[in-house]
C-alpha cells in the first residue's frame, strides 16, 4: 500500500513538470515545423503539434524512477525477487515506449493508415510474449445463451493472442477517432483513466490485490501527466496533442487490459468511444 502513496507523490511532481514543460517547448516544436492552425478559431496563429510526446516522456520517466522503489526490498535479497512481475512491468513499459516512438514518427512523417493499423500490433508483441510465459490462458467464458451448444467455456488457442493484438489497435484508434475538437481526445482519456483507477481501488481488498496495485502504478502517473496536458489542450487549445498521445494512451489502456483487468471490464470502458462516435 505504501507504494501507492509514493507513486501519488511522484505523480503530483510529474503533473507540475509537464505543466511547466509544455509552454517552454512550444516554440521548439513550431520552429521544427510541427504546428497547425485551429480551424475552430478566427485567428490563424500557429499552434504546436505532437505535444503529447512531452506528457508521454514525463509519464515514462516517472515510472522508470519508480522501479527501484517498488522492487527495492527485493533487490537486497535477490532470492525472492519477483521476476514475473518485473518482466510484466518491463514489457508494459517497452510497449508504451515503442508507441511513443512510433506515434512521434507518425506526427513527423504522416504515415499512411495501413501502417497505423499495423504499428500497435507490432508494439504489443513484447506484452503478448510475457503474457504467454506468465499466464498462457486462452480460455473464454461463453455467453449464457450459447452455453447449451458450446459449454461454459471454450479454449480458442492462438486466436486469443490475435484478439489481444487487435485490442491494442482498437484502444489506440478509439482515442484517435474523436480528433478535431479541443480537449476531447485528452478529456475522454482522463475519464477512462479515472474509471480504471476507481475500479482498482474498489478491488484492492480482493483476491487480485497485486494485479490492481500494478494497475495503479501505471494509471496514476498517466492520469497526472494527462491532466497537465488537458490544461493546455482545453478550449481554446494552446497545443495540439498529435497522434503520439493517442498511441501512448491506447497502448497504456491495452497494457492494463491484457495484464491486469479482465477484458470484459475493459471492453465496457472502451465501448464508450464507439457510442460517442455514433
Secondary structure, 3 states (H helix, E strand, C coil): CHHHHHHHHHHHHHHHHHHHHHHHHHHHHHHCCCEECCCCCCCCCCEECCCHHHHHHHHHHHHHHHHHHHCHHHHHCHHHCCHHHHHHHHHHHHHHHHHHHHHHHHHHHCCCHHHHHHHHHHHCHHHHHHHHHHCCCCEEECCHHHHHHHCCEEECCHHHHHHHHHHHHHHHHHHHCCCCCCCHHHHHHHHHHHHHHHHHHHCCCCCCHHHHHHHHHHHHHHHHHHHHHHHHHCCCCCECCHHHHHHHHHHHHHHHHHHCCCHHHHHHHHHHHHHHHC
